[in-house]
Amino acid sequence: MHPEPQERECVSRFDEIALELQELKASASVSYAELVRRITEQRITRGVDPATAAPARSTVYDAFREGRVRVDVALVRDIVLALGATDEEADAWAARCRDAQRPLPVAPAPRPHATPHGGQEPRKPARQFLARAQLPRGFLIPFLLGCIILNYVGDITVRAVGLPVYLDMIGTATAAIVLGPWWGVGVALLSNLSTLPIAQGHTLLFSLVAVAGALSWGYGVRKFNMGRDFSRFFLLAIGTAVVCSIVAVPILVLQFGGGNGHAGDLIWGRFTDAGVPLIPAVFFSNITTSVMDKLLSSFIALALFAGLHARFGISADHLPLVGRLGVEPRTQGGSATLSSAWRGRAVSTQG
């Protein structure tokens, strides 16, 4: 279901406010924890009860998040004051937030730009995707190749050491979380195709397991909000393990008779020695190794995403957990200039 034109206009206006708040925060070099402390202090100074003066850190973080259709005007005013704005500048921010919440008349859609030959200017989906995901130019291809290599290195390491996990989906998890589920699917398929000729006990059907994991991670954080906090992200890892086992067990039973030479087959052997039937034994052994593997893969991918977010400023709107961990993008050149420009504009609106 697509948003109505009025809602899209509202979102775009709030996005502009959120981006300028981010610039103001970056120029002040203030962490979210320090921001909460300053807001609490200034509210207490105004006479607010200390028991209710402190805003939730997640609430403050959400004020900087894009994609909102409403905003707490009073909180935005407190935020800019805590970041060094004057009362007049803070009033201008508050007035702008109130204006953004008022509906605007629907304007006619602009005509598409014409090319010199009279046709419409062709779209550039790759460039649009990079801008929408806040990815720097030249990032996408090296990142995808790095994810494939990460899958390969994890698989080789596990086979060499004989660990009862897999670690061949770390790159898949990272791509699905950073870019989206179908990018993760692409990494999963390319990784499995590239390792198929050299991996023992492997089959092209195991690509289905990797695809299931990519979809679970990608849609989990983007559609089901499973990246909001630690508990939900932990459940996402467990759920991904269950989904992968459901897909993997029939392959193991039908094509390999239960085991494919992986170190985790020792667990399966103990179940069968205890008299457990084949299919439950394979499932229990696989889910045991899969849970350990997906927990490791998920949190390694989370750490990689946090590093990319801090280094390149990649959007973490779909993974608020990163912001709540205190991971913030590096201050980019020009942020202070932009914030200063907005401050000047804010003062002029009051004049």
C-alpha positions as CSV (number, residue, x, y, z in Angstrom):
1,M,0.0,0.0,0.0
2,H,1.6,3.3,-1.1
3,P,1.3,6.5,0.9
4,E,-0.9,9.2,-0.3
5,P,0.6,12.4,-1.8
6,Q,-0.1,14.4,1.4
7,E,1.6,11.7,3.5
8,R,4.6,11.6,1.2
9,E,4.9,15.4,1.4
10,C,4.7,15.2,5.2
11,V,7.4,12.5,5.4
12,S,9.7,14.5,3.1
13,R,9.3,17.6,5.3
14,F,10.1,15.6,8.5
15,D,13.0,14.0,6.7
16,E,14.5,17.4,6.0
17,I,14.1,18.3,9.7
18,A,15.7,15.0,10.8
19,L,18.6,15.4,8.5
20,E,19.3,18.9,9.8
21,L,19.0,17.6,13.4
22,Q,21.6,15.0,12.5
23,E,23.9,17.7,11.1
24,L,23.4,19.9,14.2
25,K,24.2,16.9,16.5
26,A,27.3,16.0,14.4
27,S,28.6,19.6,14.6
28,A,28.2,19.6,18.4
29,S,29.9,16.2,18.7
30,V,27.4,15.1,21.4
31,S,26.5,11.5,22.0
32,Y,22.9,10.3,22.6
33,A,23.6,9.6,26.2
34,E,25.0,13.1,26.8
35,L,22.1,14.6,24.9
36,V,19.6,12.8,27.2
37,R,21.6,14.1,30.3
38,R,21.5,17.7,29.0
39,I,17.7,17.6,28.2
40,T,17.0,16.2,31.7
41,E,19.0,18.9,33.3
42,Q,17.4,21.7,31.4
43,R,13.9,20.3,32.1
44,I,14.6,20.1,35.8
45,T,15.8,23.7,35.7
46,R,12.5,24.7,34.2
47,G,10.7,23.0,37.2
48,V,9.8,19.6,35.7
49,D,9.6,16.8,38.2
50,P,13.0,15.0,38.2
51,A,11.2,11.6,38.2
52,T,9.7,12.4,34.8
53,A,12.3,14.8,33.4
54,A,14.5,12.3,31.6
55,P,13.3,11.3,28.1
56,A,13.9,7.7,27.0
57,R,17.1,7.4,25.0
58,S,15.1,5.5,22.2
59,T,12.7,8.5,22.0
60,V,15.5,10.9,21.5
61,Y,17.1,8.7,19.0
62,D,13.8,8.4,17.1
63,A,13.7,12.2,16.7
64,F,16.7,12.0,14.4
65,R,15.2,9.1,12.4
66,E,13.9,9.7,8.9
67,G,10.6,8.4,7.6
68,R,8.5,9.9,10.4
69,V,5.0,11.3,9.8
70,R,4.8,13.2,13.1
71,V,7.2,14.5,15.6
72,D,7.2,15.7,19.3
73,V,7.6,19.4,18.9
74,A,8.5,20.0,22.5
75,L,11.2,17.3,22.4
76,V,12.8,18.8,19.2
77,R,12.9,22.2,21.0
78,D,14.6,20.6,24.0
79,I,17.1,18.8,21.7
80,V,18.2,21.9,19.8
81,L,18.6,23.8,23.1
82,A,20.7,20.9,24.4
83,L,22.8,21.2,21.3
84,G,23.6,24.8,21.9
85,A,20.8,26.7,20.1
86,T,19.4,29.9,21.6
87,D,15.8,30.2,22.7
88,E,14.9,32.1,19.5
89,E,16.5,29.5,17.4
90,A,14.7,26.7,19.3
91,D,11.4,28.6,18.8
92,A,12.1,28.7,15.1
93,W,12.7,24.9,15.1
94,A,9.5,24.3,17.0
95,A,7.5,26.5,14.6
96,R,9.0,24.7,11.6
97,C,7.9,21.3,13.1
98,R,4.4,22.6,13.7
99,D,4.3,23.8,10.1
100,A,5.4,20.4,8.8
101,Q,2.5,18.8,10.5
102,R,0.0,21.0,8.7
103,P,-1.4,19.6,5.4
104,L,-0.3,21.3,2.2
105,P,-2.4,21.7,-0.9
106,V,-1.6,18.9,-3.4
107,A,0.5,20.3,-6.2
108,P,0.4,18.9,-9.7
109,A,3.0,16.3,-10.5
110,P,6.0,17.8,-12.3
111,R,6.7,16.9,-15.8
112,P,9.5,14.4,-16.4
113,H,12.7,16.0,-17.8
114,A,13.1,15.6,-21.5
115,T,16.3,14.5,-23.2
116,P,17.7,16.4,-26.1
117,H,16.0,13.9,-28.4
118,G,12.6,14.6,-27.0
119,G,12.2,11.5,-24.9
120,Q,12.1,11.1,-21.1
121,E,15.2,11.1,-19.1
122,P,16.0,7.4,-18.3
123,R,15.9,6.3,-14.7
124,K,19.1,5.2,-12.9
125,P,17.9,2.6,-10.4
126,A,21.4,1.8,-9.1
127,R,22.0,5.4,-8.4
128,Q,18.6,5.9,-6.8
129,F,19.2,2.8,-4.6
130,L,22.6,4.1,-3.4
131,A,21.1,7.5,-2.5
132,R,18.1,5.9,-0.8
133,A,20.3,3.5,1.3
134,Q,22.8,6.3,1.9
135,L,25.6,4.2,0.4
136,P,28.7,6.0,-0.8
137,R,29.7,5.7,-4.4
138,G,31.9,2.7,-5.2
139,F,30.7,0.9,-2.1
140,L,28.2,-1.6,-3.5
141,I,30.4,-4.0,-5.7
142,P,33.3,-4.3,-3.2
143,F,30.8,-4.8,-0.4
144,L,29.1,-7.7,-2.2
145,L,32.4,-9.3,-3.1
146,G,33.5,-8.9,0.5
147,C,30.3,-10.7,1.7
148,I,30.9,-13.6,-0.7
149,I,34.5,-13.9,0.4
150,L,33.4,-13.8,4.1
151,N,31.1,-16.7,3.4
152,Y,33.9,-18.6,1.8
153,V,36.4,-17.9,4.5
154,G,34.0,-18.9,7.2
155,D,33.2,-22.2,5.5
156,I,36.9,-23.0,4.9
157,T,37.8,-22.2,8.5
158,V,35.1,-24.4,10.0
159,R,36.1,-27.3,7.8
160,A,39.7,-26.9,8.7
161,V,39.2,-26.7,12.4
162,G,36.3,-29.1,12.6
163,L,33.9,-26.8,14.5
164,P,30.3,-27.9,15.0
165,V,29.0,-24.8,13.3
166,Y,28.9,-23.6,9.7
167,L,29.8,-19.8,9.6
168,D,29.2,-19.9,5.8
169,M,26.4,-17.4,6.0
170,I,28.0,-14.4,7.8
171,G,28.3,-12.5,4.5
172,T,24.8,-13.5,3.6
173,A,23.5,-12.1,6.9
174,T,25.5,-8.9,6.5
175,A,24.2,-8.3,2.9
176,A,20.6,-9.0,3.9
177,I,20.8,-6.7,7.0
178,V,22.7,-3.9,5.3
179,L,21.1,-3.9,1.8
180,G,17.9,-6.0,2.1
181,P,16.7,-9.6,1.7
182,W,17.1,-10.0,-2.0
183,W,20.7,-8.7,-2.0
184,G,21.3,-11.4,0.7
185,V,19.8,-14.0,-1.6
186,G,22.1,-12.9,-4.4
187,V,25.1,-13.3,-2.1
188,A,23.9,-16.6,-0.9
189,L,23.5,-18.0,-4.4
190,L,26.8,-16.8,-5.7
191,S,28.6,-18.1,-2.6
192,N,27.1,-21.5,-2.9
193,L,27.8,-21.7,-6.6
194,S,31.4,-20.7,-6.1
195,T,32.1,-23.2,-3.4
196,L,30.2,-26.1,-4.9
197,P,33.1,-27.6,-6.9
198,I,35.5,-27.8,-3.9
199,A,33.2,-28.4,-0.9
200,Q,32.7,-32.0,0.2
201,G,29.3,-33.1,1.3
202,H,27.8,-30.1,-0.4
203,T,24.9,-29.9,-2.9
204,L,23.3,-27.1,-4.9
205,L,20.1,-27.8,-2.8
206,F,21.8,-26.3,0.2
207,S,21.5,-23.0,-1.6
208,L,17.8,-23.1,-0.6
209,V,19.0,-23.1,3.1
210,A,21.1,-20.0,2.5
211,V,18.3,-18.3,0.6
212,A,15.9,-19.0,3.5
213,G,18.4,-17.5,5.9
214,A,18.8,-14.3,3.7
215,L,15.1,-13.8,3.5
216,S,14.6,-14.3,7.3
217,W,17.4,-11.8,8.2
218,G,16.4,-9.3,5.6
219,Y,12.7,-9.2,6.1
220,G,13.1,-9.7,9.9
221,V,14.9,-6.3,10.3
222,R,13.1,-4.4,7.6
223,K,9.5,-5.6,7.7
224,F,9.0,-7.1,11.2
225,N,11.2,-4.6,13.1
226,M,13.3,-7.4,14.7
227,G,16.3,-5.0,14.8
228,R,14.8,-2.6,17.3
229,D,16.5,-4.0,20.4
230,F,18.7,-6.9,21.6
231,S,15.9,-9.2,22.6
232,R,14.2,-9.0,19.2
233,F,17.4,-9.4,17.3
234,F,18.2,-12.4,19.5
235,L,14.8,-13.9,18.5
236,L,15.5,-13.1,14.9
237,A,18.7,-15.2,15.1
238,I,16.8,-18.1,16.7
239,G,14.0,-17.9,14.2
240,T,16.5,-17.9,11.3
241,A,18.1,-21.0,12.7
242,V,14.7,-22.8,12.9
243,V,13.8,-21.7,9.3
244,C,17.2,-22.9,8.0
245,S,16.8,-26.3,9.8
246,I,13.3,-26.8,8.4
247,V,14.8,-26.4,4.9
248,A,18.0,-28.3,5.6
249,V,16.7,-31.5,7.3
250,P,14.8,-32.9,4.3
251,I,17.9,-32.4,2.1
252,L,20.1,-34.2,4.7
253,V,17.8,-37.1,5.1
254,L,16.9,-37.6,1.4
255,Q,20.2,-37.0,-0.2
256,F,22.7,-37.9,2.5
257,G,20.9,-40.3,4.7
258,G,21.1,-38.0,7.7
259,G,24.7,-36.6,7.7
260,N,27.0,-35.0,5.1
261,G,30.4,-35.3,7.0
262,H,30.1,-32.1,9.0
263,A,31.4,-32.0,12.5
264,G,27.8,-31.6,13.7
265,D,27.1,-35.2,12.6
266,L,28.5,-36.3,15.9
267,I,25.4,-34.9,17.6
268,W,23.2,-36.7,15.2
269,G,25.0,-40.0,15.9
270,R,24.4,-39.6,19.6
271,F,20.7,-39.1,19.1
272,T,20.5,-42.2,16.9
273,D,22.6,-44.3,19.3
274,A,20.0,-43.3,22.0
275,G,17.2,-44.8,19.8
276,V,15.8,-41.6,18.4
277,P,14.3,-42.1,14.9
278,L,16.2,-40.8,12.0
279,I,14.2,-37.6,11.1
280,P,13.9,-36.3,14.7
281,A,17.5,-37.1,15.3
282,V,18.7,-35.2,12.3
283,F,16.4,-32.3,13.1
284,F,17.5,-32.1,16.8
285,S,21.2,-32.3,15.8
286,N,20.8,-29.7,13.0
287,I,18.8,-27.2,15.1
288,T,21.5,-27.5,17.8
289,T,24.3,-26.5,15.5
290,S,22.1,-24.1,13.5
291,V,21.2,-22.1,16.6
292,M,24.8,-21.7,17.6
293,D,25.7,-20.8,14.1
294,K,23.0,-18.3,13.4
295,L,23.6,-16.6,16.8
296,L,27.3,-16.2,15.9
297,S,26.5,-15.1,12.3
298,S,23.8,-12.7,13.3
299,F,25.9,-10.8,15.9
300,I,29.0,-10.8,13.7
301,A,26.8,-9.3,11.0
302,L,25.5,-6.8,13.5
303,A,29.0,-5.8,14.5
304,L,30.0,-5.4,10.8
305,F,26.9,-3.3,10.1
306,A,27.7,-1.1,13.1
307,G,31.2,-0.6,11.8
308,L,29.9,0.3,8.3
309,H,27.4,2.7,9.9
310,A,30.1,4.4,11.9
311,R,32.6,4.5,9.0
312,F,30.4,5.4,6.0
313,G,27.2,6.8,7.6
314,I,25.0,4.0,6.1
315,S,21.4,4.4,7.2
316,A,20.5,2.4,10.3
317,D,16.8,3.5,10.3
318,H,15.7,-0.2,9.8
319,L,18.1,-1.3,12.7
320,P,17.5,1.1,15.6
321,L,19.5,-1.3,17.8
322,V,22.7,0.2,16.3
323,G,21.8,3.7,17.5
324,R,20.9,2.4,20.9
325,L,24.3,0.8,21.2
326,G,25.7,4.3,21.0
327,V,27.3,3.7,17.5
328,E,27.2,7.0,15.6
329,P,28.5,8.0,12.1
330,R,31.8,9.9,11.9
331,T,31.3,13.6,11.5
332,Q,31.4,14.4,7.9
333,G,33.1,17.5,6.5
334,G,30.7,20.3,6.0
335,S,28.2,19.3,8.7
336,A,29.1,22.3,10.8
337,T,28.7,24.6,7.9
338,L,25.3,23.3,7.0
339,S,24.1,23.5,10.6
340,S,25.4,27.0,10.9
341,A,23.5,27.9,7.7
342,W,20.3,26.5,9.2
343,R,20.8,28.4,12.4
344,G,21.1,31.6,10.4
345,R,18.0,30.8,8.5
346,A,16.2,30.0,11.8
347,V,17.2,33.4,13.2
348,S,16.0,35.2,10.1
349,T,12.6,33.6,10.3
350,Q,12.2,35.0,13.8
351,G,13.2,38.5,12.5
